[in-house]
Amino acid sequence: MKRLCIYICIVAAFATSALAGVTVSSPGIGVKVSSPVSFVASASAATCSRGVASMGVYVDDVLSYVVNGTSLNTKLSLNPGSHKTVVQEWDYCGGSTFSVIPLTVTAETGVFVTSPVNNSTVGSPVRFTATAATSTCAKGVASMGIYTAPSPDKRVYVTKGDSLNTTLSLSPGTYNTVVQEWDYCGGAAFTPVTIKVSGNTLTNLQARDGWRGWGELAPAYEVCTDCQPEVTWSMTQTGGATTFDIGGTKPYSDVLWSYPVVGPASVLNLPDKNKTLVPSLKNFIYDAYFFSSTIAASQVLEFDVSQYFGGKSFIYGSQCRIAGGHEWDIWDNVNRHWVSAGIACNPVNNDWNHVVVRFQRTSDNQVLYQSITLNGVTHDINRTFAPYSAPSDWYGITVKFQMDGNYKQTPYSVKVDKLNFTYW
């Protein structure tokens, strides 16, 4: 695939912080749960450049589950009573770290939410994991769902069975959520969970002034401003959805659109003159809707964020290959090429598509790709890449959108709406 532009739009990047070691999102410490117990965790290795080799779960000092890689997501059947569980990672250098999670498995009935913890502060998207049991219906639990405020009757998620494990993209604020189960006999039970979603959200960026566009001519893909008619571009803003256009005569040429949000070039009055804000930001969410009536003409659509400070370049690049192969790729900063995420990407033609990409900058300054959600289906990635070097005077954060041309450079348009960027 093509080379990602990194020498332009000197303000860009999104990340998220995660302490090196084991991060357990479910179950919480000291919680009361029903069996089977859902274990969801990820890990990073600060002292081993080769990274994490595998992860496992101990229950009462017995290794009950192990998996290769930097994340785990499994359910374990545990007897009622108190248990000491340990989630551990082993790296390729012989090192290891772990988190101890004491919990109680109950034979009681009802809804047992392991994540998020009641009255906690969380980032978006929010991970919800829960199980349910009933003693009044022999047929068992039929389905489970989640309600969110401000409308108490707004059900935002439902799934069949006696457990759920999903993420919801929520704007910053306080939510009185409810996790509910329905059994096969017409009964129901629920558990309320109040959470505060942290972060600052910049909304409707597509409708704001300050966007800039550049061409990228194949095969070098150097940024150009005077490269028409080989590649042509335009944008039309109406106050709502914005239409982005690409055309031209040179096959496989691209158009990059950038919007500097923080730093000296900020168009949102966030210059960060003391240079303290950008280095403090570690969590980023790119959330947008897009529409095209000729989606098949697109070789690739990119949804990127860039962050520069301290002589380092953190590019959080994600691209959906359409004519290019219907798969998601993520950007490798050091080797400067795209890497397959192993996730299918099939946006719907002539309809609105909703994409949410979550990034982090870890405590050891690695680019962490957390997850990609397309049209309500979330895929965890949990892959890290080292940053690249940058000139010492490059500083800031930029949101970007890119359209890639196909083998005929067929002209096409994409409408973008509700482009929100959350950072903390």
TIZA-950836 format. One record per residue (C-alpha): x, y, z; residue number from 1; residue in one letter. Coordinates in steps of 0.1 Angstrom, whole numbers, plus 5000, padded with zeros to 4 digits. Layout:
BEGIN
+------+-------+------+-----+------+
: east : north :   up : pos : code :
+------+-------+------+-----+------+
:    X :     Y :    Z : NUM :    A :
...
+------+-------+------+-----+------+
// end
This chain:
BEGIN
+------+-------+------+-----+------+
: east : north :   up : pos : code :
+------+-------+------+-----+------+
: 5000 :  5000 : 5000 :   1 :    M :
: 5010 :  5036 : 4999 :   2 :    K :
: 5032 :  5055 : 5023 :   3 :    R :
: 5014 :  5075 : 5050 :   4 :    L :
: 5021 :  5112 : 5049 :   5 :    C :
: 5041 :  5121 : 5080 :   6 :    I :
: 5060 :  5153 : 5070 :   7 :    Y :
: 5030 :  5175 : 5067 :   8 :    I :
: 5002 :  5188 : 5090 :   9 :    C :
: 5027 :  5194 : 5118 :  10 :    I :
: 5000 :  5188 : 5143 :  11 :    V :
: 4986 :  5154 : 5147 :  12 :    A :
: 4984 :  5123 : 5167 :  13 :    A :
: 4962 :  5105 : 5191 :  14 :    F :
: 4972 :  5080 : 5218 :  15 :    A :
: 4962 :  5065 : 5250 :  16 :    T :
: 4981 :  5057 : 5281 :  17 :    S :
: 4983 :  5023 : 5296 :  18 :    A :
: 5007 :  5014 : 5324 :  19 :    L :
: 5033 :  4988 : 5313 :  20 :    A :
: 5023 :  4954 : 5327 :  21 :    G :
: 4989 :  4938 : 5330 :  22 :    V :
: 4957 :  4958 : 5327 :  23 :    T :
: 4925 :  4939 : 5336 :  24 :    V :
: 4892 :  4954 : 5325 :  25 :    S :
: 4871 :  4925 : 5338 :  26 :    S :
: 4865 :  4913 : 5364 :  27 :    P :
: 4871 :  4942 : 5389 :  28 :    G :
: 4889 :  4937 : 5422 :  29 :    I :
: 4867 :  4924 : 5450 :  30 :    G :
: 4836 :  4921 : 5429 :  31 :    V :
: 4808 :  4896 : 5433 :  32 :    K :
: 4801 :  4876 : 5401 :  33 :    V :
: 4782 :  4847 : 5388 :  34 :    S :
: 4798 :  4818 : 5369 :  35 :    S :
: 4811 :  4816 : 5342 :  36 :    P :
: 4834 :  4846 : 5350 :  37 :    V :
: 4845 :  4868 : 5322 :  38 :    S :
: 4882 :  4877 : 5321 :  39 :    F :
: 4893 :  4905 : 5297 :  40 :    V :
: 4928 :  4919 : 5299 :  41 :    A :
: 4958 :  4933 : 5279 :  42 :    S :
: 4995 :  4936 : 5286 :  43 :    A :
: 5026 :  4955 : 5275 :  44 :    S :
: 5063 :  4948 : 5283 :  45 :    A :
: 5083 :  4979 : 5292 :  46 :    A :
: 5116 :  4961 : 5297 :  47 :    T :
: 5115 :  4938 : 5267 :  48 :    C :
: 5117 :  4952 : 5232 :  49 :    S :
: 5103 :  4920 : 5217 :  50 :    R :
: 5071 :  4924 : 5237 :  51 :    G :
: 5046 :  4902 : 5254 :  52 :    V :
: 5046 :  4865 : 5244 :  53 :    A :
: 5016 :  4851 : 5263 :  54 :    S :
: 4991 :  4857 : 5290 :  55 :    M :
: 4973 :  4834 : 5315 :  56 :    G :
: 4948 :  4832 : 5344 :  57 :    V :
: 4955 :  4815 : 5377 :  58 :    Y :
: 4926 :  4805 : 5399 :  59 :    V :
: 4936 :  4797 : 5435 :  60 :    D :
: 4972 :  4791 : 5424 :  61 :    D :
: 4963 :  4768 : 5395 :  62 :    V :
: 4970 :  4779 : 5359 :  63 :    L :
: 4935 :  4776 : 5343 :  64 :    S :
: 4939 :  4794 : 5310 :  65 :    Y :
: 4968 :  4805 : 5287 :  66 :    V :
: 4969 :  4822 : 5254 :  67 :    V :
: 4996 :  4836 : 5231 :  68 :    N :
: 4997 :  4873 : 5224 :  69 :    G :
: 4991 :  4906 : 5243 :  70 :    T :
: 4955 :  4902 : 5252 :  71 :    S :
: 4930 :  4876 : 5266 :  72 :    L :
: 4892 :  4874 : 5265 :  73 :    N :
: 4877 :  4842 : 5280 :  74 :    T :
: 4852 :  4828 : 5304 :  75 :    K :
: 4860 :  4804 : 5333 :  76 :    L :
: 4836 :  4783 : 5352 :  77 :    S :
: 4842 :  4787 : 5390 :  78 :    L :
: 4825 :  4772 : 5420 :  79 :    N :
: 4806 :  4795 : 5444 :  80 :    P :
: 4828 :  4811 : 5470 :  81 :    G :
: 4858 :  4833 : 5473 :  82 :    S :
: 4887 :  4830 : 5449 :  83 :    H :
: 4921 :  4845 : 5444 :  84 :    K :
: 4927 :  4850 : 5407 :  85 :    T :
: 4958 :  4862 : 5390 :  86 :    V :
: 4962 :  4875 : 5354 :  87 :    V :
: 4998 :  4872 : 5343 :  88 :    Q :
: 5019 :  4880 : 5313 :  89 :    E :
: 5052 :  4865 : 5301 :  90 :    W :
: 5075 :  4884 : 5278 :  91 :    D :
: 5100 :  4872 : 5252 :  92 :    Y :
: 5129 :  4881 : 5274 :  93 :    C :
: 5119 :  4859 : 5303 :  94 :    G :
: 5102 :  4886 : 5324 :  95 :    G :
: 5067 :  4886 : 5338 :  96 :    S :
: 5042 :  4908 : 5355 :  97 :    T :
: 5008 :  4901 : 5370 :  98 :    F :
: 4976 :  4916 : 5386 :  99 :    S :
: 4959 :  4900 : 5415 : 100 :    V :
: 4921 :  4900 : 5413 : 101 :    I :
: 4902 :  4886 : 5444 : 102 :    P :
: 4866 :  4879 : 5437 : 103 :    L :
: 4835 :  4861 : 5450 : 104 :    T :
: 4814 :  4837 : 5429 : 105 :    V :
: 4779 :  4837 : 5440 : 106 :    T :
: 4750 :  4812 : 5435 : 107 :    A :
: 4726 :  4841 : 5438 : 108 :    E :
: 4704 :  4851 : 5409 : 109 :    T :
: 4703 :  4885 : 5392 : 110 :    G :
: 4726 :  4906 : 5370 : 111 :    V :
: 4763 :  4907 : 5379 : 112 :    F :
: 4783 :  4935 : 5362 : 113 :    V :
: 4821 :  4931 : 5363 : 114 :    T :
: 4829 :  4961 : 5341 : 115 :    S :
: 4825 :  4991 : 5344 : 116 :    P :
: 4826 :  4994 : 5382 : 117 :    V :
: 4798 :  5014 : 5398 : 118 :    N :
: 4807 :  5051 : 5404 : 119 :    N :
: 4840 :  5048 : 5385 : 120 :    S :
: 4856 :  5071 : 5359 : 121 :    T :
: 4863 :  5055 : 5326 : 122 :    V :
: 4874 :  5064 : 5291 : 123 :    G :
: 4853 :  5059 : 5259 : 124 :    S :
: 4845 :  5035 : 5244 : 125 :    P :
: 4834 :  5019 : 5277 : 126 :    V :
: 4838 :  4982 : 5281 : 127 :    R :
: 4806 :  4964 : 5295 : 128 :    F :
: 4810 :  4928 : 5308 : 129 :    T :
: 4782 :  4911 : 5328 : 130 :    A :
: 4766 :  4878 : 5335 : 131 :    T :
: 4731 :  4869 : 5346 : 132 :    A :
: 4713 :  4840 : 5364 : 133 :    A :
: 4677 :  4832 : 5374 : 134 :    T :
: 4662 :  4807 : 5398 : 135 :    S :
: 4626 :  4815 : 5389 : 136 :    T :
: 4627 :  4803 : 5353 : 137 :    C :
: 4639 :  4768 : 5345 : 138 :    A :
: 4645 :  4777 : 5309 : 139 :    K :
: 4671 :  4803 : 5320 : 140 :    G :
: 4682 :  4837 : 5307 : 141 :    V :
: 4671 :  4846 : 5272 : 142 :    A :
: 4690 :  4878 : 5266 : 143 :    S :
: 4708 :  4908 : 5281 : 144 :    M :
: 4709 :  4945 : 5273 : 145 :    G :
: 4723 :  4979 : 5283 : 146 :    I :
: 4704 :  5012 : 5288 : 147 :    Y :
: 4721 :  5046 : 5290 : 148 :    T :
: 4710 :  5080 : 5301 : 149 :    A :
: 4697 :  5106 : 5295 : 150 :    P :
: 4667 :  5086 : 5284 : 151 :    S :
: 4663 :  5058 : 5309 : 152 :    P :
: 4643 :  5038 : 5283 : 153 :    D :
: 4670 :  5041 : 5256 : 154 :    K :
: 4683 :  5006 : 5250 : 155 :    R :
: 4716 :  5008 : 5232 : 156 :    V :
: 4727 :  4972 : 5231 : 157 :    Y :
: 4711 :  4937 : 5233 : 158 :    V :
: 4725 :  4902 : 5229 : 159 :    T :
: 4712 :  4867 : 5233 : 160 :    K :
: 4723 :  4845 : 5262 : 161 :    G :
: 4733 :  4849 : 5298 : 162 :    D :
: 4764 :  4871 : 5293 : 163 :    S :
: 4775 :  4902 : 5275 : 164 :    L :
: 4808 :  4917 : 5265 : 165 :    N :
: 4809 :  4948 : 5244 : 166 :    T :
: 4821 :  4984 : 5241 : 167 :    T :
: 4800 :  5015 : 5238 : 168 :    L :
: 4812 :  5049 : 5225 : 169 :    S :
: 4800 :  5075 : 5250 : 170 :    L :
: 4807 :  5112 : 5250 : 171 :    S :
: 4822 :  5126 : 5282 : 172 :    P :
: 4797 :  5131 : 5310 : 173 :    G :
: 4779 :  5112 : 5338 : 174 :    T :
: 4757 :  5082 : 5328 : 175 :    Y :
: 4732 :  5062 : 5349 : 176 :    N :
: 4734 :  5030 : 5329 : 177 :    T :
: 4714 :  4999 : 5335 : 178 :    V :
: 4724 :  4963 : 5326 : 179 :    V :
: 4693 :  4941 : 5323 : 180 :    Q :
: 4684 :  4904 : 5317 : 181 :    E :
: 4652 :  4889 : 5304 : 182 :    W :
: 4644 :  4852 : 5310 : 183 :    D :
: 4624 :  4828 : 5289 : 184 :    Y :
: 4594 :  4830 : 5313 : 185 :    C :
: 4588 :  4867 : 5309 : 186 :    G :
: 4608 :  4878 : 5340 : 187 :    G :
: 4636 :  4903 : 5342 : 188 :    A :
: 4662 :  4917 : 5365 : 189 :    A :
: 4687 :  4946 : 5363 : 190 :    F :
: 4716 :  4963 : 5379 : 191 :    T :
: 4722 :  5000 : 5378 : 192 :    P :
: 4758 :  5012 : 5371 : 193 :    V :
: 4767 :  5049 : 5374 : 194 :    T :
: 4798 :  5060 : 5355 : 195 :    I :
: 4816 :  5092 : 5346 : 196 :    K :
: 4831 :  5092 : 5311 : 197 :    V :
: 4863 :  5113 : 5310 : 198 :    S :
: 4878 :  5133 : 5282 : 199 :    G :
: 4874 :  5164 : 5261 : 200 :    N :
: 4854 :  5160 : 5228 : 201 :    T :
: 4857 :  5183 : 5198 : 202 :    L :
: 4825 :  5179 : 5179 : 203 :    T :
: 4815 :  5182 : 5142 : 204 :    N :
: 4850 :  5190 : 5130 : 205 :    L :
: 4839 :  5183 : 5094 : 206 :    Q :
: 4817 :  5214 : 5095 : 207 :    A :
: 4843 :  5238 : 5109 : 208 :    R :
: 4867 :  5262 : 5091 : 209 :    D :
: 4904 :  5254 : 5089 : 210 :    G :
: 4906 :  5222 : 5068 : 211 :    W :
: 4935 :  5220 : 5043 : 212 :    R :
: 4939 :  5196 : 5014 : 213 :    G :
: 4969 :  5182 : 4996 : 214 :    W :
: 4975 :  5159 : 4967 : 215 :    G :
: 4998 :  5128 : 4968 : 216 :    E :
: 5009 :  5117 : 4934 : 217 :    L :
: 5017 :  5080 : 4928 : 218 :    A :
: 5042 :  5064 : 4930 : 219 :    P :
: 5062 :  5086 : 4954 : 220 :    A :
: 5032 :  5101 : 4973 : 221 :    Y :
: 5050 :  5133 : 4982 : 222 :    E :
: 5026 :  5160 : 4993 : 223 :    V :
: 5018 :  5185 : 4966 : 224 :    C :
: 4997 :  5216 : 4963 : 225 :    T :
: 5001 :  5222 : 4926 : 226 :    D :
: 4996 :  5188 : 4910 : 227 :    C :
: 4964 :  5191 : 4891 : 228 :    Q :
: 4951 :  5176 : 4868 : 229 :    P :
: 4970 :  5145 : 4878 : 230 :    E :
: 4950 :  5145 : 4911 : 231 :    V :
: 4921 :  5169 : 4918 : 232 :    T :
: 4902 :  5176 : 4950 : 233 :    W :
: 4875 :  5198 : 4965 : 234 :    S :
: 4853 :  5200 : 4996 : 235 :    M :
: 4818 :  5214 : 5001 : 236 :    T :
: 4807 :  5225 : 5036 : 237 :    Q :
: 4770 :  5231 : 5044 : 238 :    T :
: 4771 :  5233 : 5082 : 239 :    G :
: 4762 :  5197 : 5085 : 240 :    G :
: 4778 :  5169 : 5065 : 241 :    A :
: 4808 :  5179 : 5044 : 242 :    T :
: 4814 :  5164 : 5009 : 243 :    T :
: 4850 :  5155 : 5000 : 244 :    F :
: 4858 :  5149 : 4963 : 245 :    D :
: 4888 :  5132 : 4946 : 246 :    I :
: 4895 :  5128 : 4908 : 247 :    G :
: 4923 :  5133 : 4884 : 248 :    G :
: 4942 :  5114 : 4856 : 249 :    T :
: 4971 :  5096 : 4874 : 250 :    K :
: 4960 :  5062 : 4888 : 251 :    P :
: 4964 :  5054 : 4925 : 252 :    Y :
: 4969 :  5091 : 4935 : 253 :    S :
: 4955 :  5103 : 4968 : 254 :    D :
: 4941 :  5133 : 4986 : 255 :    V :
: 4949 :  5141 : 5022 : 256 :    L :
: 4928 :  5164 : 5044 : 257 :    W :
: 4941 :  5177 : 5077 : 258 :    S :
: 4927 :  5196 : 5106 : 259 :    Y :
: 4952 :  5208 : 5133 : 260 :    P :
: 4934 :  5208 : 5167 : 261 :    V :
: 4962 :  5214 : 5193 : 262 :    V :
: 4995 :  5232 : 5189 : 263 :    G :
: 5008 :  5263 : 5172 : 264 :    P :
: 4988 :  5257 : 5141 : 265 :    A :
: 4956 :  5250 : 5159 : 266 :    S :
: 4924 :  5263 : 5142 : 267 :    V :
: 4905 :  5258 : 5175 : 268 :    L :
: 4924 :  5283 : 5196 : 269 :    N :
: 4943 :  5256 : 5214 : 270 :    L :
: 4979 :  5268 : 5208 : 271 :    P :
: 4994 :  5251 : 5239 : 272 :    D :
: 5020 :  5279 : 5242 : 273 :    K :
: 5036 :  5265 : 5273 : 274 :    N :
: 5039 :  5231 : 5255 : 275 :    K :
: 5023 :  5211 : 5284 : 276 :    T :
: 4991 :  5199 : 5269 : 277 :    L :
: 5002 :  5178 : 5240 : 278 :    V :
: 5027 :  5156 : 5260 : 279 :    P :
: 5000 :  5150 : 5286 : 280 :    S :
: 4975 :  5135 : 5261 : 281 :    L :
: 4976 :  5098 : 5258 : 282 :    K :
: 4941 :  5087 : 5249 : 283 :    N :
: 4924 :  5094 : 5216 : 284 :    F :
: 4891 :  5084 : 5198 : 285 :    I :
: 4883 :  5092 : 5162 : 286 :    Y :
: 4846 :  5089 : 5157 : 287 :    D :
: 4828 :  5097 : 5124 : 288 :    A :
: 4800 :  5088 : 5100 : 289 :    Y :
: 4807 :  5086 : 5063 : 290 :    F :
: 4785 :  5080 : 5032 : 291 :    F :
: 4793 :  5073 : 4995 : 292 :    S :
: 4770 :  5063 : 4967 : 293 :    S :
: 4801 :  5050 : 4948 : 294 :    T :
: 4821 :  5034 : 4976 : 295 :    I :
: 4835 :  5007 : 4953 : 296 :    A :
: 4855 :  5034 : 4934 : 297 :    A :
: 4876 :  5041 : 4966 : 298 :    S :
: 4909 :  5022 : 4968 : 299 :    Q :
: 4912 :  5032 : 5005 : 300 :    V :
: 4897 :  5055 : 5031 : 301 :    L :
: 4921 :  5066 : 5059 : 302 :    E :
: 4912 :  5078 : 5094 : 303 :    F :
: 4943 :  5092 : 5110 : 304 :    D :
: 4957 :  5112 : 5139 : 305 :    V :
: 4992 :  5125 : 5144 : 306 :    S :
: 5010 :  5137 : 5176 : 307 :    Q :
: 5044 :  5154 : 5176 : 308 :    Y :
: 5065 :  5165 : 5206 : 309 :    F :
: 5100 :  5160 : 5220 : 310 :    G :
: 5115 :  5150 : 5187 : 311 :    G :
: 5091 :  5121 : 5183 : 312 :    K :
: 5064 :  5114 : 5157 : 313 :    S :
: 5034 :  5093 : 5168 : 314 :    F :
: 5012 :  5085 : 5138 : 315 :    I :
: 4980 :  5067 : 5146 : 316 :    Y :
: 4970 :  5056 : 5112 : 317 :    G :
: 4941 :  5033 : 5103 : 318 :    S :
: 4929 :  5026 : 5068 : 319 :    Q :
: 4900 :  5007 : 5053 : 320 :    C :
: 4910 :  4990 : 5021 : 321 :    R :
: 4879 :  4988 : 4998 : 322 :    I :
: 4890 :  4982 : 4962 : 323 :    A :
: 4923 :  4975 : 4978 : 324 :    G :
: 4911 :  4943 : 4995 : 325 :    G :
: 4883 :  4949 : 5021 : 326 :    H :
: 4906 :  4948 : 5051 : 327 :    E :
: 4917 :  4972 : 5079 : 328 :    W :
: 4954 :  4982 : 5081 : 329 :    D :
: 4973 :  5000 : 5108 : 330 :    I :
: 5004 :  5021 : 5105 : 331 :    W :
: 5039 :  5010 : 5115 : 332 :    D :
: 5058 :  5042 : 5124 : 333 :    N :
: 5093 :  5030 : 5124 : 334 :    V :
: 5092 :  5009 : 5092 : 335 :    N :
: 5068 :  5034 : 5076 : 336 :    R :
: 5044 :  5009 : 5061 : 337 :    H :
: 5009 :  4995 : 5065 : 338 :    W :
: 5004 :  4963 : 5085 : 339 :    V :
: 4972 :  4942 : 5082 : 340 :    S :
: 4951 :  4942 : 5113 : 341 :    A :
: 4934 :  4910 : 5102 : 342 :    G :
: 4900 :  4926 : 5103 : 343 :    I :
: 4875 :  4927 : 5074 : 344 :    A :
: 4863 :  4962 : 5063 : 345 :    C :
: 4831 :  4962 : 5043 : 346 :    N :
: 4814 :  4997 : 5044 : 347 :    P :
: 4779 :  4998 : 5030 : 348 :    V :
: 4774 :  5016 : 4997 : 349 :    N :
: 4747 :  5043 : 4995 : 350 :    N :
: 4742 :  5044 : 5033 : 351 :    D :
: 4758 :  5059 : 5063 : 352 :    W :
: 4786 :  5040 : 5080 : 353 :    N :
: 4799 :  5047 : 5115 : 354 :    H :
: 4836 :  5043 : 5123 : 355 :    V :
: 4852 :  5045 : 5157 : 356 :    V :
: 4890 :  5040 : 5161 : 357 :    V :
: 4906 :  5040 : 5196 : 358 :    R :
: 4943 :  5048 : 5200 : 359 :    F :
: 4967 :  5051 : 5230 : 360 :    Q :
: 5002 :  5063 : 5237 : 361 :    R :
: 5015 :  5039 : 5264 : 362 :    T :
: 5035 :  5049 : 5295 : 363 :    S :
: 5067 :  5038 : 5276 : 364 :    D :
: 5057 :  5059 : 5245 : 365 :    N :
: 5045 :  5032 : 5222 : 366 :    Q :
: 5017 :  5036 : 5197 : 367 :    V :
: 4989 :  5013 : 5208 : 368 :    L :
: 4960 :  5004 : 5185 : 369 :    Y :
: 4932 :  4994 : 5208 : 370 :    Q :
: 4901 :  4988 : 5187 : 371 :    S :
: 4882 :  4995 : 5155 : 372 :    I :
: 4844 :  4997 : 5154 : 373 :    T :
: 4825 :  4997 : 5121 : 374 :    L :
: 4787 :  4999 : 5121 : 375 :    N :
: 4784 :  4987 : 5156 : 376 :    G :
: 4808 :  4957 : 5154 : 377 :    V :
: 4840 :  4961 : 5175 : 378 :    T :
: 4873 :  4943 : 5169 : 379 :    H :
: 4900 :  4946 : 5195 : 380 :    D :
: 4935 :  4950 : 5181 : 381 :    I :
: 4958 :  4956 : 5210 : 382 :    N :
: 4990 :  4959 : 5190 : 383 :    R :
: 5019 :  4983 : 5197 : 384 :    T :
: 5045 :  5000 : 5175 : 385 :    F :
: 5074 :  5023 : 5184 : 386 :    A :
: 5073 :  5060 : 5174 : 387 :    P :
: 5095 :  5076 : 5147 : 388 :    Y :
: 5118 :  5105 : 5150 : 389 :    S :
: 5106 :  5140 : 5141 : 390 :    A :
: 5123 :  5175 : 5139 : 391 :    P :
: 5125 :  5190 : 5173 : 392 :    S :
: 5102 :  5219 : 5164 : 393 :    D :
: 5073 :  5197 : 5153 : 394 :    W :
: 5046 :  5200 : 5179 : 395 :    Y :
: 5009 :  5194 : 5180 : 396 :    G :
: 4980 :  5171 : 5172 : 397 :    I :
: 4961 :  5168 : 5139 : 398 :    T :
: 4931 :  5149 : 5128 : 399 :    V :
: 4932 :  5137 : 5092 : 400 :    K :
: 4910 :  5121 : 5066 : 401 :    F :
: 4924 :  5106 : 5033 : 402 :    Q :
: 4909 :  5094 : 5001 : 403 :    M :
: 4929 :  5071 : 4978 : 404 :    D :
: 4924 :  5067 : 4940 : 405 :    G :
: 4920 :  5034 : 4922 : 406 :    N :
: 4936 :  5020 : 4891 : 407 :    Y :
: 4916 :  5043 : 4869 : 408 :    K :
: 4916 :  5073 : 4893 : 409 :    Q :
: 4878 :  5071 : 4891 : 410 :    T :
: 4863 :  5102 : 4906 : 411 :    P :
: 4842 :  5097 : 4937 : 412 :    Y :
: 4828 :  5116 : 4967 : 413 :    S :
: 4825 :  5109 : 5004 : 414 :    V :
: 4802 :  5127 : 5028 : 415 :    K :
: 4816 :  5130 : 5064 : 416 :    V :
: 4793 :  5139 : 5093 : 417 :    D :
: 4795 :  5140 : 5131 : 418 :    K :
: 4833 :  5138 : 5131 : 419 :    L :
: 4842 :  5140 : 5168 : 420 :    N :
: 4876 :  5137 : 5183 : 421 :    F :
: 4880 :  5128 : 5220 : 422 :    T :
: 4912 :  5132 : 5239 : 423 :    Y :
: 4924 :  5130 : 5275 : 424 :    W :
+------+-------+------+-----+------+
// end
